[in-house]
């Protein structure tokens, strides 16, 4: 069995989103934002929105990532295995939570439990669109494997960042309306 992930918390000492859930015995205190942190280009934007609404953030990655103090972000460092960060997020996310990721299979897993999932370009994943996105991902993977297509997504633009901020704000507001704190 792999060792438990380490948790580094900012700014007010140790806390654990996962252990808080156990103590609450399935009661909801607040929605949470989960960030698939490895290579995420919109971490700072996420911290700004989370701070505005007082929503906790779990930044999940395979290695420690610097998090500025004062944003209430829990840094969760998982093993270096394939999909370790994705697995941690999928195991801890609940209905109503918000997940920030560009990973399509992780998005599908989170949608299955009722989370809101937002891509790093500000385009939401939905039950209606996830099948097409999974199919396109598989097609592109096959083309890359055959040497026909290569390269990744284009760099994130200012328009993408603006769309991301707007949609994340919308998702958090909806989540807070639907799951107000006790």
C-alpha positions in Angstrom: 0.0 0.0 0.0 1.5 3.4 -1.0 2.2 5.9 1.7 -0.4 8.6 2.5 0.0 11.8 0.6 1.7 14.6 2.5 -0.3 17.8 3.2 1.2 21.2 3.5 -1.3 23.9 4.5 -1.3 27.6 4.1 -1.6 29.9 6.0 -3.1 28.7 9.3 -1.3 25.5 10.0 -2.4 21.9 9.3 -5.9 21.0 8.3 -7.2 18.3 6.1 -10.2 18.5 3.9 -10.5 14.7 3.9 -10.4 14.4 7.7 -12.8 17.4 8.0 -15.3 15.4 6.0 -15.0 12.4 8.3 -15.6 14.6 11.3 -18.6 16.1 9.8 -20.0 12.6 9.1 -21.2 13.5 5.6 -22.6 16.9 6.6 -21.6 19.6 4.2 -19.9 22.7 5.6 -18.9 24.4 2.3 -18.3 23.5 -1.2 -14.6 23.0 -2.0 -12.5 23.7 -5.1 -10.1 20.9 -6.2 -7.3 21.9 -8.6 -5.4 19.3 -10.7 -2.2 21.3 -10.0 0.4 19.7 -12.2 0.8 22.2 -15.1 -2.4 24.1 -14.3 -2.1 27.6 -15.8 -4.9 29.2 -13.8 -4.0 28.5 -10.2 -3.7 32.2 -9.3 -7.1 33.0 -10.8 -8.5 30.1 -8.7 -7.0 31.5 -5.5 -8.5 34.9 -6.2 -12.1 33.5 -6.6 -11.8 31.1 -3.7 -10.6 33.9 -1.4 -13.4 36.2 -2.5 -16.0 33.6 -1.4 -14.1 32.0 1.5 -14.1 28.6 -0.2 -11.3 26.1 0.6 -9.0 24.9 -2.2 -7.1 21.6 -2.4 -4.2 21.9 -4.8 -3.3 18.4 -5.7 0.0 17.6 -7.4 2.9 15.0 -7.6 5.3 17.6 -6.2 5.2 20.6 -3.9 4.0 23.7 -5.7 4.5 27.2 -4.2 1.3 28.6 -2.9 1.3 32.3 -1.7 0.3 32.7 1.9 -3.2 34.0 2.8 -5.2 32.1 0.3 -6.4 29.2 2.4 -5.0 26.6 0.0 -4.2 23.1 1.1 -1.3 21.6 -0.8 -1.8 17.9 -1.2 1.3 16.1 -2.5 0.6 12.6 -3.9 2.8 9.8 -5.2 4.4 10.1 -8.6 2.5 7.2 -10.0 0.3 7.7 -13.1 -3.0 9.4 -12.3 -2.2 9.6 -8.6 -3.4 13.2 -8.4 -6.5 12.4 -10.5 -7.3 9.4 -8.2 -7.0 11.5 -5.1 -9.3 14.2 -6.4 -11.9 11.6 -7.7 -11.9 9.9 -4.2 -12.4 13.2 -2.3 -14.7 15.3 -4.5 -18.4 15.5 -3.7 -21.6 16.7 -5.4 -21.5 20.5 -5.7 -17.7 20.8 -5.4 -15.8 22.5 -8.2 -12.9 20.8 -10.0 -10.4 22.6 -12.2 -8.7 20.4 -14.7 -7.7 19.9 -18.3 -7.8 16.1 -17.9 -10.8 14.8 -19.7 -11.0 11.3 -17.9 -10.7 13.1 -14.5 -13.5 15.4 -15.6 -15.7 12.5 -16.4 -15.1 10.8 -13.1 -15.9 14.1 -11.2 -19.1 14.7 -13.2 -20.2 11.2 -12.3 -20.4 12.3 -8.6 -22.2 15.6 -9.4 -19.2 18.0 -9.2 -19.0 21.0 -11.5 -15.9 20.7 -13.7 -14.2 23.6 -15.4 -11.4 23.3 -17.9 -8.4 25.6 -17.6 -9.6 27.6 -20.6 -12.8 28.4 -18.9 -14.9 25.9 -20.9 -17.1 23.8 -18.6 -17.3 20.0 -18.9 -20.8 18.7 -18.8 -22.7 15.4 -18.9 -23.8 16.3 -22.4 -20.3 17.1 -23.7 -18.1 14.6 -21.9 -18.7 11.7 -24.2 -17.7 13.7 -27.3 -14.6 15.0 -25.5 -13.5 11.5 -24.4 -14.0 10.3 -28.0 -11.9 13.2 -29.4 -9.2 12.6 -26.9 -9.0 8.9 -27.9 -8.9 9.8 -31.6 -6.1 12.3 -31.0 -4.2 9.8 -28.9 -4.5 7.2 -31.8 -3.3 9.8 -34.4 -0.3 10.7 -32.2 0.5 7.0 -31.8 0.4 6.6 -35.5 2.7 9.6 -36.0 0.0 11.6 -37.8 -0.6 14.4 -35.3 1.6 15.8 -32.6 1.7 18.8 -30.2 -0.5 19.8 -27.4 -3.1 22.4 -26.8 -2.4 26.0 -27.6 -1.1 28.3 -24.9 -3.8 29.9 -22.7 -4.8 33.4 -23.9 -6.0 36.4 -22.1 -9.5 35.7 -23.3 -9.3 32.1 -21.9 -8.2 33.6 -18.5 -11.1 36.0 -18.5 -13.6 33.3 -19.4 -12.1 31.0 -16.7 -12.5 33.7 -14.0 -16.1 34.4 -15.0 -17.1 30.8 -15.2 -15.3 29.8 -11.9 -17.1 32.7 -10.2 -20.4 31.5 -11.6 -19.7 27.9 -10.5 -18.8 28.9 -6.9 -21.8 31.1 -6.6 -24.1 28.3 -7.7 -22.4 25.9 -5.4 -22.8 28.2 -2.4 -26.5 28.8 -3.1 -27.2 25.1 -3.4 -25.0 24.1 -0.4 -24.9 26.9 2.1 -22.8 26.5 5.2 -24.5 25.2 8.3 
